Amino acid sequence: MSDTPLSGQVALVTGGARGIGRVYALRLAKLGADVAILDSNLRSFEDFELEKAAMHGETTMAEVEGFGRRACGLQVDVTDAAAVTAAVDDVVRQWGRLDVVICNAGGGVGAIGETTGSLMSDEAWHAVMQRNLDGTMFTCRAAIPTMTAQGSGRLITVSSIAGARPEPSGGYAHYGAAKAAIVMYTRYLARDVGPHGITANCIAPGYIRTGRLAPIHDAMGSDLLERVALRRFGTPEECAGVVEFLATDLGAYVTGAVIAVDGGTL
């Protein structure tokens, strides 16, 4: 396989301004793709010291351009269906195609003890469902017409090990439920788009050491690592390795799959 198997292709990453999403974008650029970043804050890395220290450019877009690829950044809230559609259409209008979409934007709100199934507020429930499940659906739905016209495309959604098993305390139930729903949405999507030459797959990260999460992991210490067969945290680059598999011809005959990147936690 070529060192740049995605040369001439266009990729889009939601939530790509920092963290794992940023690393996905850089991996796709290294593989030869031009990359569009959709994020509610294109400089969100500035909110976390370790994320800021990891940057090698002014923004993720600048880092992508450092690989000699085209980049664009669009400030978009993925819970706004119309804004997502407009942004995707803008990327296609600029660059003429869309080959790889990674629905990375998401996240949770609230404290563990306040987000059990019995204590969940309406506001927290709807916010997390919108960020994760709705944002994923809006993004895929906006991308599919272009991919269908091309007869090809790779849709990659992002779940979590939280979507496969609950936290012992029962907390963050909204996040786990949203991530579980993304798994089933992806499986249904694979059946829907497969006849058009489009694959739809899901990755489910475990305890991944991002700049935002590193202090939390350090505070929890060895108790957290006892849940992990490999006894270490994962890295964003290891998640990006699975994205590379799914986005290139290495994963051409894989669709409807859910791949855990969790060091054997499940």
C-alpha positions as CSV (number, residue, x, y, z in Angstrom):
1,M,0.0,0.0,0.0
2,S,1.2,3.5,-0.8
3,D,2.4,5.8,2.0
4,T,-0.4,8.2,1.0
5,P,-3.3,5.9,0.3
6,L,-5.8,8.7,0.7
7,S,-4.1,11.0,-1.8
8,G,-6.8,13.1,-3.6
9,Q,-9.4,12.3,-1.1
10,V,-11.3,14.6,1.3
11,A,-11.9,13.8,5.0
12,L,-14.0,15.6,7.6
13,V,-13.6,15.2,11.3
14,T,-16.1,16.6,13.9
15,G,-14.6,17.7,17.2
16,G,-11.2,17.8,15.5
17,A,-9.8,20.9,17.2
18,R,-8.1,19.0,20.0
19,G,-7.7,15.6,21.7
20,I,-8.4,12.4,19.9
21,G,-10.2,14.2,17.0
22,R,-7.1,16.3,16.3
23,V,-5.0,13.2,16.1
24,Y,-7.5,11.6,13.7
25,A,-7.2,14.7,11.5
26,L,-3.4,14.6,11.5
27,R,-3.4,10.9,10.7
28,L,-5.7,11.4,7.7
29,A,-3.5,14.3,6.5
30,K,-0.4,12.1,6.8
31,L,-2.2,9.5,4.7
32,G,-2.7,12.1,2.0
33,A,-6.2,13.5,2.6
34,D,-7.3,17.1,2.6
35,V,-9.1,17.6,5.9
36,A,-12.0,19.7,7.1
37,I,-12.4,20.3,10.8
38,L,-15.9,20.9,12.3
39,D,-15.8,22.1,15.9
40,S,-17.8,24.4,18.1
41,N,-14.5,26.0,19.1
42,L,-11.6,25.7,16.7
43,R,-9.2,26.8,19.5
44,S,-10.5,24.5,22.2
45,F,-7.0,23.1,22.9
46,E,-6.3,26.4,24.7
47,D,-8.5,25.3,27.5
48,F,-6.2,22.5,28.6
49,E,-2.5,23.0,29.2
50,L,-1.4,19.5,28.0
51,E,-3.5,19.9,24.9
52,K,-1.9,23.3,24.2
53,A,1.6,21.9,24.7
54,A,0.9,19.1,22.2
55,M,0.2,21.5,19.4
56,H,2.7,22.0,16.6
57,G,0.8,24.8,14.9
58,E,-1.6,27.6,15.5
59,T,-4.5,25.3,15.0
60,T,-5.3,21.7,13.8
61,M,-5.8,23.2,10.4
62,A,-2.3,24.7,10.4
63,E,-0.9,21.3,11.4
64,V,-2.7,19.6,8.6
65,E,-1.3,22.1,6.1
66,G,2.1,21.3,7.5
67,F,1.7,17.9,5.8
68,G,1.2,19.7,2.5
69,R,-2.6,19.1,2.5
70,R,-5.5,21.5,2.2
71,A,-7.3,22.3,5.4
72,C,-10.4,24.2,6.5
73,G,-12.0,24.9,9.8
74,L,-15.7,25.5,10.3
75,Q,-17.1,26.5,13.6
76,V,-20.2,24.4,13.9
77,D,-22.3,23.0,16.8
78,V,-23.1,19.4,15.7
79,T,-26.4,19.6,17.6
80,D,-27.6,22.1,14.9
81,A,-28.8,19.9,12.0
82,A,-29.0,22.8,9.6
83,A,-25.6,24.1,10.4
84,V,-24.0,20.7,10.0
85,T,-25.7,20.2,6.6
86,A,-24.5,23.7,5.5
87,A,-21.0,23.0,6.6
88,V,-20.8,19.6,4.9
89,D,-22.2,21.2,1.7
90,D,-19.6,24.0,1.9
91,V,-16.8,21.4,2.1
92,V,-18.1,19.6,-0.9
93,R,-18.6,22.9,-2.8
94,Q,-15.0,23.8,-2.1
95,W,-13.3,20.5,-2.7
96,G,-15.7,18.6,-4.9
97,R,-16.0,15.4,-3.0
98,L,-16.2,13.8,0.4
99,D,-14.6,10.4,1.1
100,V,-14.0,9.9,4.9
101,V,-16.2,11.2,7.7
102,I,-15.3,10.8,11.4
103,C,-18.1,11.6,13.8
104,N,-15.9,12.3,16.8
105,A,-17.7,15.2,18.5
106,G,-19.5,14.3,21.7
107,G,-18.8,14.2,25.4
108,G,-20.7,14.2,28.7
109,V,-22.0,16.7,31.2
110,G,-22.5,16.6,34.9
111,A,-20.9,14.7,37.8
112,I,-20.8,10.9,38.1
113,G,-23.0,11.0,41.2
114,E,-25.6,13.2,39.6
115,T,-26.0,11.3,36.3
116,T,-27.4,8.0,37.4
117,G,-30.5,6.7,35.8
118,S,-32.6,7.7,38.8
119,L,-31.1,11.2,39.3
120,M,-30.7,12.3,35.7
121,S,-31.9,15.8,34.9
122,D,-33.8,16.4,31.7
123,E,-31.3,19.0,30.7
124,A,-28.3,16.7,31.1
125,W,-30.0,13.8,29.3
126,H,-31.0,15.9,26.3
127,A,-27.6,17.7,26.1
128,V,-25.6,14.5,26.0
129,M,-28.0,12.7,23.6
130,Q,-27.8,15.7,21.2
131,R,-24.0,16.0,21.4
132,N,-23.4,12.4,20.8
133,L,-26.3,10.6,19.0
134,D,-27.9,13.5,17.2
135,G,-24.6,15.0,16.2
136,T,-23.5,11.7,14.7
137,M,-26.7,11.2,12.8
138,F,-26.8,14.8,11.5
139,T,-23.2,14.4,10.2
140,C,-23.7,11.1,8.5
141,R,-27.0,12.2,7.0
142,A,-25.4,15.3,5.5
143,A,-22.5,13.3,4.0
144,I,-24.4,10.4,2.5
145,P,-25.8,12.1,-0.6
146,T,-22.3,13.1,-1.9
147,M,-20.9,9.6,-1.1
148,T,-23.8,8.0,-2.8
149,A,-23.3,10.0,-5.9
150,Q,-19.6,9.0,-5.8
151,G,-20.4,5.4,-5.2
152,S,-17.9,5.3,-2.3
153,G,-17.3,6.6,1.2
154,R,-16.2,5.7,4.7
155,L,-18.4,6.7,7.7
156,I,-16.7,6.2,11.0
157,T,-18.7,6.8,14.2
158,V,-17.3,6.9,17.7
159,S,-18.9,5.0,20.6
160,S,-17.1,4.1,23.9
161,I,-16.6,1.2,26.2
162,A,-19.2,3.1,28.3
163,G,-21.7,2.1,25.6
164,A,-21.0,-1.6,26.3
165,R,-21.0,-1.8,30.1
166,P,-22.0,0.6,32.9
167,E,-19.8,2.3,35.4
168,P,-19.9,0.4,38.7
169,S,-21.7,3.4,40.3
170,G,-24.3,3.7,37.6
171,G,-23.2,7.2,36.9
172,Y,-22.9,8.9,33.5
173,A,-25.9,6.9,32.3
174,H,-26.8,9.5,29.7
175,Y,-23.3,9.1,28.1
176,G,-23.4,5.3,28.1
177,A,-26.9,5.2,26.7
178,A,-25.9,7.7,23.9
179,K,-22.8,5.7,23.0
180,A,-24.7,2.4,23.0
181,A,-27.3,4.0,20.6
182,I,-24.5,5.1,18.3
183,V,-23.4,1.4,18.0
184,M,-26.9,0.3,16.8
185,Y,-27.3,3.4,14.6
186,T,-24.0,2.5,12.8
187,R,-25.1,-1.1,12.3
188,Y,-28.4,0.0,10.8
189,L,-26.5,2.6,8.7
190,A,-24.2,-0.1,7.3
191,R,-27.2,-2.0,5.9
192,D,-28.6,1.2,4.5
193,V,-25.5,2.6,2.7
194,G,-23.7,-0.6,1.8
195,P,-25.4,-1.0,-1.6
196,H,-24.0,2.4,-2.6
197,G,-20.4,1.4,-1.9
198,I,-20.2,3.1,1.5
199,T,-18.9,1.5,4.6
200,A,-20.1,2.4,8.1
201,N,-18.1,1.3,11.1
202,C,-17.7,2.3,14.8
203,I,-14.8,2.5,17.1
204,A,-15.2,2.3,20.9
205,P,-12.2,3.8,22.8
206,G,-11.5,2.9,26.4
207,Y,-9.3,4.8,28.8
208,I,-7.4,7.0,26.4
209,R,-4.8,9.4,27.8
210,T,-5.6,12.8,26.2
211,G,-4.4,16.1,27.5
212,R,-7.8,16.8,29.0
213,L,-8.2,13.4,30.7
214,A,-4.6,12.9,31.9
215,P,-5.1,14.7,35.2
216,I,-8.2,12.7,35.9
217,H,-6.5,9.5,35.1
218,D,-3.6,10.4,37.4
219,A,-6.0,11.2,40.2
220,M,-7.7,7.8,39.9
221,G,-4.3,6.0,39.7
222,S,-3.9,2.2,39.7
223,D,-7.5,1.5,40.6
224,L,-8.5,2.5,37.1
225,L,-5.7,0.5,35.4
226,E,-6.8,-2.7,37.2
227,R,-9.8,-2.7,34.9
228,V,-7.5,-2.8,31.8
229,A,-5.9,-6.1,30.7
230,L,-2.8,-4.4,29.4
231,R,-2.4,-2.3,32.6
232,R,-1.9,1.0,30.8
233,F,-3.8,3.8,29.3
234,G,-4.3,4.0,25.5
235,T,-3.1,6.8,23.3
236,P,-4.9,8.9,20.7
237,E,-2.5,7.6,18.2
238,E,-3.6,4.0,18.9
239,C,-7.2,5.0,18.2
240,A,-6.0,6.7,15.0
241,G,-4.4,3.4,13.9
242,V,-7.9,1.9,13.8
243,V,-9.2,4.9,11.9
244,E,-6.4,4.3,9.4
245,F,-7.5,0.7,8.9
246,L,-11.2,1.7,8.4
247,A,-10.5,4.7,6.2
248,T,-8.1,3.0,3.7
249,D,-8.3,-0.1,1.6
250,L,-7.1,-2.2,4.5
251,G,-10.7,-2.1,5.8
252,A,-12.5,-2.2,2.4
253,Y,-14.6,-5.3,3.2
254,V,-15.4,-4.3,6.8
255,T,-18.7,-2.6,7.5
256,G,-21.2,-2.6,10.4
257,A,-18.3,-3.5,12.8
258,V,-17.6,-2.1,16.3
259,I,-13.9,-2.1,17.2
260,A,-13.0,-1.6,20.8
261,V,-9.7,0.2,21.4
262,D,-9.6,-0.5,25.1
263,G,-6.5,-2.6,26.0
264,G,-8.8,-5.4,27.0
265,T,-11.1,-3.6,29.3
266,L,-14.3,-5.2,28.1
